[in-house]
Amino acid sequence: MMKKTAQNSICMLCLWMAWCSFYSCQKETFVTGKKQDSFTLQSTYTETQYDLKIAYPKTYDATKKYHTIYLLDGDDYFDEASAVISNQQREDVILIGIGYVGNTQRGRDYSFPKDNDFPNASGGAKEFIQFINNQLIPKVETEMGVKSKARTIYGHSLGGYFALYILFQQEHPNPFDNSIAISPNLMWKDAYLFDLEQQYYNQRDSLDKRIYMTVGDLEGASINLFFNAFKNKLLTRNYTGLSLDYERLSHVSHRNSPIISFKNALSIIL
């Protein structure tokens, strides 16, 4: 029944997500007070050029270690997230925003498996993980000298799916200590993530990671249904080392959940 519901919901959800990608939440103007770097990076794995931004604390010291947060959809949320960090006076956090030079490829990068309805714009999460592991993190930590004491991946919607997918796929190393999955699109490809988690559980009983998941009560019945099902599944697993936090946000829609959840995540995850 769950998979049948997923199939009926995917087309509608994809249209909804496409609409959201063009009409995101209204932006506010912030003065972050942060030192920032920006650069582009061409991936040999995805054949895509990425627009990267880094926000440092005002008291940044290159000899110290920091919590590093890798923010998906950096084109949309970097300024707001950077402002949240500044307003909360989190001098222990460095934010890395991952965006795109030119057209976004988020649908391809954040999803696996491929959706045959979107053959050229989906299913590339494995290559995106290799880009993160072998190019992005070495660029930030080795070339730019950022010292990380804990890495966090943050994603919203399909990005939230990716933040959970990277936990349970076993083909490539997961470089992140924490996953922040906001309004995750758990309906992707017939609820594939449920099967992936089952495969992981069949082989391992430990998951030494921390997860923070949220969903808004105004996001619709389907996304709430799948969120609750996946959350409950994790609660029954008793993975060794897993710390799971979750929230159902009151009076919050899909468009409003990203920054509200980011504010909460700073105190819960870090």
N, C-alpha and C positions, 0 to 999 in steps of 0.2 A: 504493500500500500504506500509505503514511504517513497519508493522509487517511482511509482506511477504518479504520485503527486509531484515529484521532482520534475518528471518529464513534461507535465502539463504546465509547470511554472517557469521552466528555463527560458522559453522564448520571451514571455512577458518580462521576466527579470532582466534579460539582456537588453531589451529595448529601454527598460527603466534605467539601467546602468548607463547606457549610451546617452540618454537624456541628461542624467546627472553629471556625466563627464563634460557636457557642454555648458550646463547651467549649475555650477557649483554654488556653495553657500556664499552669500555676500561677504566681500572682504572688508576688513577694517584696516585703517592705517595705524601701524605701530611704530614706536621708537624702541628698538630692542636694546640698545646700549651694548651690543655685542660686536666683537671683532669677527669679521667674516672673510672667508676665502671662497673663491669659485673657480672651477676649472671644467674642462670637458675631457672625456675619456672614451676612446673608441674600443669597443669590445670585439675581440677575435672570436668569441663564442656566439654572440647574438647578431654580429655584424651591424651593430647600432651604436650611434654616438650619444653618450649620456651627458647631461648637464648636471654637475655636482656642486653643491653648496655646503659649506661648513660654518657653523656658528660656534665660536669659542666663548668661554666665560671671560668676563672683564679682567679677572685676575689670573688668566691662563698662564701656567708655568710648564714649559716643555719637559721638565724633569719629573713631573707628577703624573699619576695615572687617573683616568676619568671614566665615568660611565659614558659609553658611546651609543647613541641611538641612531640607527639607520632608518630613515623615514621614507617609505614608499610614497608615490604621488607627490614628490617634492615640489613639482611645478605648482601644485594647488595649496599645499599646507605648510611649506617651509617657514614663511614669514609669521604665520599665526603660532606655529609650534615654537619657533624661536622666541617669540614674545612671551609665551607662557613660561618658558624656562627663565627668561629674564625677570618677569614679574614675580615669580616664585623665588627669585634670588638663588637659583640652583647653580652654584659655582663649581659643582662637581660633575657637570654634564656637558658633553660636546654633541652637537646635532649634525648629522650628515644627511642632507636631502638629496634624493635620487630622482632626477627629472630627465627630460629628453631634449635633444637638439632637433627641432622640427617636430613632426607629428609624433604623438604619444604611441608607444607600443605596449602599454600596460596590459591590454587584453592578451597579448601573446606571452609576455614575460611572467605574468602572475598566475598563469593557468597551466594545468596538466590534469588529465590528458586533453588532446585536441578535440574540439567540437567540430564535427563535419560541416555544420552550418557556417562556421567561421574558420575555414581550413588554413588561411594565411594570417590569421590574427588570433591564434590561440595555441596552447600546447607547448609553449617554449620555456616553462619554468625550470627544467633541468639545465638548459643552457644559461639561464639567468643566474642560477645558483653557482655555476662554474665561473661566471663573470664576477660575482661577488667574492667568491673564495680566492680566485687566482689573479684577479686584477684590481678590484675595488679596494678590498681590505689591505692588500700589500701596498697600494698607492697611498692610502691614508696613514697606515701605521709604519711602513718602512720608509717610503720616500718623504712623506710629510712629517714623520716623527711623532704622530699622535700615539700616546700610550694608553691602552685600554685595560681597565680592570674587570670590565664586564660589558659584553655587547648585547644590544637589544634591537630586534627588528619590529617595526611598527607598520601595520597595514590596515586599510579601511576597505570594506566591501570585497572586491576581488583581491585587493591587497591583503585583506584579513585572511582570505583563503590561503594565500601564499605563506603568510606568517605561520599558519598551522601546517600547511603542506610540507614545509621544509623540516618540521619536527619529525614527521612520520615516514617520509621517503628515506630509503636506506642506500641509495645509489651514490650519493655525494655527501661529504661531511657537512654537518650543520654547525656553522661558526658562532651561532648566537646562544647566549645563556638565557635570554628572555624573549618571549614572543607576545606582542600586543596585537590582538586580533579584534578589530572593531567592526561590528556589523558584518561578520564574515559571510561570504556567499557560499554557504555550505550546500546549496542546491546544484553547484556546478557539476555538469556531466553525470547525471543520475546519482547525485550524492556520492561521488567517487571517494571523497575523503573518509567517509565511514568505512569503506572497504579497505582503504589504505591503512587506517588506524588498526583495523582488525588484523591485517597482515603483520603489522609491527608487533602487536600484542602476542600473536602466535609464536613469535620468535624471541621476544624480549619481555622481561618483567620490570625493567628499570627505565626511567626517563628523567634524568637529572637536569631538569629545566624548570623554568617558571613561566606560567601562562596567565595572561590577563585578557578576558573576553568580555565584550559588552554588546548589548543590542538595545535599541530603543523600542519603547512600547508602541510607538506610532509607525513602526516600519512594516507593518502588515502581518497577517496571520502566518504565512508560509515561512518567512525568515525567522519569526519567533519560534515556530514549531521546530524547525531544523536546529536552531540554536539550542533550545532546551534539550532536544534529543542527543545532540553531540555532547553538551555539557554533562548530562546525566550518564552518558556512556563513559566519559572520563572519570566521573566520580565513583563508578563501580569497579574501576580497574585496579586501584591501589598500586599504581606504579611506584617503585622505590625511587625517591628523590624528587618526585613531581610536586610542585606547589601550584595549585590552581585557584585563581581568583576570578570571579565573574560578577557581572551586574546587569540588571535589566533597568534601563534608565527611564525615568518617568517623564512624560510629555516631550519625548525626543524622537525626531524623525531621522531618516537615513541621511539626509543632508546636514543635520545638526549634530550628529553623533561624533564626528572625527575629533574636533578640538575639545569638546566637553570630556570625552573619554581620555584624551591625551593629558588633560589637567589631572584627572584622577589617577592615571597610570603613573605619573611621576612620584606620587607618594606611596602607591601600592606596590609597584614593581621595584622601584629603586629605594 
